[in-house]
Amino acid sequence: ELPNNYIDRLETDLDALPWWLGLMKEKEVVMVNNTEQLPAEAERFRTFMVTNNLKSLVDVSRTYEGEFIGFLRFGCVQSTRSWEDEEIALLRLVGQIITNALQRSRADSELRSYAGELEDANTKLKELDKLKSLFIASMSHELRTPLNSIIGFTGIILQGLTGAITDQQQNQLQRVYKSAKHLLNLITDVIDISKIEAGRIDVYPDHFLVSEVIEEALNAISSQAADKDLAIDVKVHDDITLFQDRKRFLQCIINFLSNAVKYTEQGTITLQVDKNGKYAEIKVSDTGIGINSEDISKLFEPFERLDSHLRIKAGGTGLGLYLTRKIIDELLHGSISVQSQVGVGSTFLMKVPVDHPLTDSSENQITSIEAGVT
């Protein structure tokens, strides 16, 4: 048995025992079988043992990351004795358990600290990303206003409303008009993407017939298909109705058809619409140049344009399919997939809920919904 104040006194007097402390830092085990056998330089330690009625003891030191952090002790107050290997092994085992617990505790503390720092950094990055998107959307809007003026006034001149122009002027103004329209489309795409990423775009679901939207989309790209002598085969039932954002749904269909026309040199483009339970499936297939399997993952990334002999002729910014995926995933709450074979053609499949998932079922109508950001 040890005096009740043994531990308190031991902690208090530890630095006053230089002989013992030096040994503990050099050796794993310090054993004192008899106080009378202690060397002269250990006089203060002998006094310590006598004061605490210790006749013999064995200490096993513990280190953590190469530094001495403490020890475990067996002490005898009744008589001098030798310490068995089993007793020393027990002290080592208990010491290792304590050291492992300390390591786990410190590791957990560091992980919690790092997790907190990462969470703070992630929050700041999200805020910066939103600010970036809002800034781009704002600047793009300011650019679109003067650009509309350029397009409008150029169109007036081309129509001869301001007077006759020469063939050379007609040709040059046509180039200006076409380039301005292309730039306007790019700015509009950037605005839409930035608003979606910032969570600042509204969704306006409404009831509409899919066949009417398909007809509108065909009118938008019919001249492009006619210029390349491409046939468009449409398979859609007249009675399929959706409760979705009509404008965004139309935008996706036009992007699919326009993309098919760009990369098809001859043959047919097929547009098929089916209703499968609570989802509408819109499939656009072409007989175009196709896509390598390793390039399919790049299709829906921003500013990615795959290498092909039609790249320059087809034009484009690399934003169309990226924006389409954003609209389908985050605004229409649907999904998009693609299958393709080089030299055979591609098939794009869009699945969207027949009823927008954020619809208030009691009212079955929505005024506006702020889009979520993933």
C-alpha positions in Angstrom: 0.0 0.0 0.0 1.1 3.6 -0.7 0.4 6.8 1.2 -2.7 8.7 0.0 -0.5 11.7 -1.0 2.0 9.6 -2.9 0.8 10.5 -6.4 0.5 14.2 -5.6 4.0 14.3 -4.1 5.4 12.3 -7.0 4.1 14.8 -9.5 5.4 17.7 -7.5 8.9 16.4 -6.8 9.5 14.9 -10.2 11.9 17.6 -11.5 13.8 17.5 -8.1 15.0 13.9 -8.9 17.6 14.5 -11.6 19.3 11.1 -11.2 16.1 9.1 -11.6 14.8 11.4 -14.4 18.0 11.0 -16.4 17.7 7.2 -16.2 14.1 7.3 -17.2 14.9 9.2 -20.4 17.8 6.9 -21.3 16.3 3.5 -20.4 12.9 1.9 -20.8 13.1 0.1 -17.3 14.6 1.5 -14.1 14.6 -1.0 -11.2 15.5 -0.3 -7.6 15.5 -3.6 -5.5 17.0 -2.0 -2.4 17.4 1.6 -1.4 20.7 0.7 0.2 22.1 -0.2 -3.2 21.5 3.3 -4.7 24.6 5.2 -5.7 25.7 8.4 -4.0 24.3 10.7 -6.7 20.9 9.2 -6.1 20.7 10.5 -2.5 17.7 12.7 -3.2 15.9 9.7 -4.8 16.7 7.5 -1.7 15.2 10.3 0.5 12.2 10.3 -1.7 11.7 6.5 -1.4 12.2 6.5 2.4 9.8 9.4 2.8 7.1 7.5 0.9 8.0 4.2 2.7 9.1 2.5 -0.6 11.5 -0.4 -0.1 11.8 -1.3 -3.8 10.3 -0.3 -7.1 10.3 -0.8 -10.9 9.5 1.9 -13.4 8.7 1.5 -17.1 9.1 4.7 -19.1 6.7 5.7 -21.9 7.6 7.8 -24.9 5.4 9.5 -27.6 6.9 10.6 -30.9 10.4 10.2 -29.5 9.8 12.2 -26.3 9.6 11.0 -22.7 6.0 11.6 -21.5 5.7 9.5 -18.3 6.1 6.2 -16.6 4.2 3.3 -14.9 5.4 1.9 -11.6 5.2 -1.1 -9.3 6.3 -0.3 -5.8 6.7 -2.4 -2.6 6.4 -0.8 0.9 6.8 -4.0 2.9 10.2 -5.3 2.0 13.0 -5.2 -0.6 12.4 -7.6 -3.5 13.4 -8.4 -7.1 10.9 -7.8 -9.9 9.9 -10.6 -12.2 9.9 -10.3 -16.0 6.1 -10.9 -16.0 5.5 -7.9 -13.9 7.7 -5.7 -16.1 5.8 -7.1 -19.2 2.5 -6.2 -17.6 3.7 -2.6 -17.1 4.8 -2.4 -20.7 1.5 -3.7 -21.9 -0.5 -1.3 -19.9 1.8 1.5 -21.0 1.4 0.6 -24.6 -2.4 0.7 -24.2 -2.2 4.1 -22.7 0.2 5.4 -25.3 -2.1 4.1 -28.1 -5.1 5.7 -26.5 -3.1 9.0 -26.4 -2.1 8.7 -30.0 -5.8 8.1 -31.0 -6.9 11.0 -28.9 -4.4 13.4 -30.4 -5.1 12.1 -33.9 -8.8 12.5 -33.4 -8.3 16.0 -32.1 -6.1 16.9 -35.2 -8.6 15.4 -37.6 -11.4 17.4 -36.0 -9.3 20.5 -36.3 -8.5 19.8 -40.0 -12.1 18.9 -40.7 -13.2 22.2 -39.2 -10.6 24.1 -41.3 -11.6 22.2 -44.5 -15.3 22.9 -43.8 -14.6 26.7 -43.4 -12.5 26.7 -46.5 -15.2 24.8 -48.5 -17.8 27.3 -47.3 -15.6 30.2 -48.4 -15.0 28.6 -51.8 -18.7 28.1 -52.3 -19.4 31.7 -51.4 -16.6 32.8 -53.8 -18.0 30.6 -56.6 -21.4 32.1 -56.2 -20.0 35.6 -56.3 -18.0 34.6 -59.4 -21.1 33.3 -61.1 -23.1 36.4 -60.1 -20.4 38.7 -61.4 -20.2 36.9 -64.7 -24.0 37.0 -65.0 -24.1 40.7 -64.3 -21.2 41.5 -66.7 -22.8 39.3 -69.4 -26.1 41.1 -69.0 -24.3 44.5 -69.5 -22.7 43.1 -72.6 -25.9 41.8 -74.1 -27.7 45.2 -74.0 -25.3 47.0 -76.5 -25.0 43.8 -78.5 -28.8 43.7 -79.1 -28.5 47.3 -80.4 -25.8 46.2 -82.9 -27.9 43.3 -84.1 -31.1 45.5 -84.4 -29.5 48.3 -86.3 -27.5 46.0 -88.6 -30.8 44.1 -89.4 -32.5 47.4 -90.3 -29.6 48.3 -92.7 -29.7 44.8 -94.3 -33.4 45.2 -94.9 -32.8 48.4 -96.8 -34.9 50.5 -94.5 -32.1 53.2 -94.3 -31.4 53.2 -98.0 -29.7 51.1 -100.7 -26.4 49.4 -100.0 -23.9 47.8 -102.3 -23.3 44.1 -102.6 -20.0 44.4 -100.8 -21.6 46.3 -97.9 -24.4 43.7 -97.9 -21.8 40.9 -97.5 -19.8 42.6 -94.8 -22.9 43.5 -92.8 -24.2 39.9 -93.1 -20.9 38.8 -91.4 -21.3 41.4 -88.7 -24.9 40.3 -88.1 -24.0 36.6 -88.0 -21.1 37.2 -85.6 -23.1 39.4 -83.3 -25.9 36.7 -83.2 -23.3 34.1 -82.4 -21.8 36.3 -79.6 -25.3 36.9 -78.2 -26.0 33.2 -78.0 -22.7 32.7 -76.2 -23.4 35.4 -73.7 -26.9 34.1 -73.1 -25.5 30.6 -72.4 -23.0 32.1 -70.0 -25.7 34.0 -68.1 -27.8 30.9 -67.8 -24.9 28.8 -66.5 -23.8 31.5 -64.0 -27.4 31.9 -62.7 -27.8 28.1 -62.3 -24.5 27.8 -60.5 -25.3 30.7 -58.2 -28.8 29.3 -57.5 -30.4 32.4 -58.8 -32.5 31.1 -61.7 -36.3 30.7 -61.4 -38.3 27.7 -62.7 -41.8 28.2 -64.0 -43.6 24.9 -64.5 -46.7 24.9 -66.6 -48.9 22.4 -68.5 -48.1 21.9 -72.2 -48.3 19.4 -74.9 -44.9 17.9 -75.8 -45.9 17.7 -79.5 -46.3 21.5 -79.6 -42.8 22.1 -78.1 -41.3 19.6 -80.6 -42.9 21.5 -83.5 -41.5 24.7 -82.2 -38.0 23.2 -81.9 -38.2 21.7 -85.4 -39.1 25.2 -86.8 -36.0 26.6 -85.1 -33.5 24.1 -86.7 -35.4 23.2 -90.0 -33.3 25.6 -92.1 -30.0 24.2 -90.8 -31.2 20.7 -91.6 -32.5 21.7 -95.0 -29.1 23.3 -95.9 -27.5 19.9 -95.4 -30.3 18.0 -97.0 -31.0 16.0 -93.7 -34.3 14.3 -93.1 -35.9 14.6 -89.6 -38.1 11.7 -88.5 -40.4 12.6 -85.6 -42.2 10.0 -83.4 -44.3 11.6 -80.7 -47.9 11.0 -79.5 -50.1 14.1 -79.6 -51.5 13.5 -76.1 -48.3 13.5 -74.0 -48.6 16.4 -71.5 -45.9 17.6 -69.1 -46.0 20.0 -66.1 -42.5 21.4 -66.5 -40.7 24.6 -67.3 -41.7 24.9 -71.0 -39.0 27.3 -71.9 -36.1 25.2 -70.5 -37.6 22.0 -71.9 -37.7 23.6 -75.4 -34.1 24.9 -74.9 -32.9 21.3 -74.3 -34.7 19.9 -77.3 -33.3 22.6 -79.6 -29.8 22.0 -78.3 -30.1 18.3 -78.9 -31.4 18.7 -82.5 -28.9 21.5 -83.3 -26.1 19.3 -82.1 -27.3 16.4 -84.2 -27.5 18.6 -87.3 -24.0 20.0 -86.8 -22.3 16.6 -86.6 -24.3 14.8 -89.3 -23.2 15.1 -92.9 -25.9 12.8 -94.4 -28.8 10.6 -93.4 -31.6 11.0 -90.9 -32.1 12.6 -87.5 -34.8 10.8 -85.4 -36.6 12.4 -82.5 -38.8 10.0 -80.4 -40.8 10.8 -77.3 -42.3 8.1 -75.0 -44.0 8.2 -71.7 -42.6 5.7 -69.2 -44.6 5.8 -65.9 -43.9 9.1 -64.2 -41.2 10.1 -66.7 -41.1 11.3 -70.3 -38.2 10.0 -72.4 -36.9 12.1 -75.3 -34.5 10.4 -77.6 -32.6 12.2 -80.4 -30.6 9.9 -82.7 -28.5 10.8 -85.7 -26.4 9.1 -88.4 -23.5 11.4 -87.8 -19.8 11.0 -87.2 -20.1 9.5 -83.8 -18.0 9.8 -80.7 -15.1 7.8 -79.3 -16.0 6.0 -76.1 -13.1 7.7 -74.2 -14.4 11.1 -75.3 -18.0 10.6 -74.1 -17.1 11.8 -70.5 -15.9 15.1 -71.9 -19.2 15.9 -73.7 -20.8 17.6 -70.8 -17.8 19.6 -69.6 -17.7 23.4 -70.2 -15.7 24.6 -73.3 -14.9 21.0 -74.4 -15.1 20.5 -78.2 -14.1 17.1 -79.4 -11.6 16.8 -82.3 -13.2 15.9 -85.7 -13.0 17.0 -89.3 -16.3 19.0 -88.7 -15.0 20.9 -85.7 -14.2 24.2 -87.5 -17.2 23.9 -89.9 -19.6 23.1 -87.1 -18.6 26.0 -84.9 -19.9 26.3 -81.4 -18.5 27.3 -78.0 -18.4 24.0 -76.1 -21.1 25.3 -73.7 -24.3 23.9 -75.3 -24.3 20.3 -73.9 -22.8 21.5 -70.6 -25.7 24.0 -70.2 -28.2 21.3 -71.4 -27.0 18.9 -68.6 -27.2 21.7 -66.0 -30.8 22.5 -67.0 -31.9 18.8 -67.1 -30.2 17.9 -63.8 -30.9 21.0 -61.7 -33.9 22.7 -63.2 -36.0 19.9 -64.7 -34.8 17.3 -62.1 -34.2 14.7 -64.9 -31.2 12.9 -66.3 -29.2 12.7 -69.5 -27.3 9.9 -71.1 -25.6 9.2 -74.5 -24.6 6.2 -76.6 -22.4 6.6 -79.6 -20.3 4.7 -82.2 -17.8 6.3 -84.4 -19.0 6.4 -88.1 -22.4 5.1 -87.1 -24.0 7.9 -85.1 -25.1 9.0 -81.6 -28.2 8.8 -79.5 -28.9 11.3 -76.7 -31.6 10.4 -74.1 -33.3 12.8 -71.8 -35.6 11.6 -69.0 -37.6 14.2 -67.1 -40.5 13.8 -64.6 -43.9 14.3 -66.1 -44.7 16.5 -63.1 -42.0 18.8 -61.7 -40.9 17.3 -58.4 -41.3 20.6 -56.6 -44.9 20.9 -57.6 -47.4 21.7 -54.9 -49.8 18.8 -55.4 -52.7 20.5 -53.7 -52.5 23.5 -56.0 -50.8 21.7 -58.9 -49.1 25.0 -59.8 -46.0 27.0 -59.0 -45.2 30.7 -59.4 -41.5 30.4 -59.2 -38.8 28.1 -57.6 -35.2 29.0 -56.8 -32.9 26.4 -58.3 -30.7 24.4 -56.0 -27.0 24.2 -56.5 -25.0 20.9 -56.4 
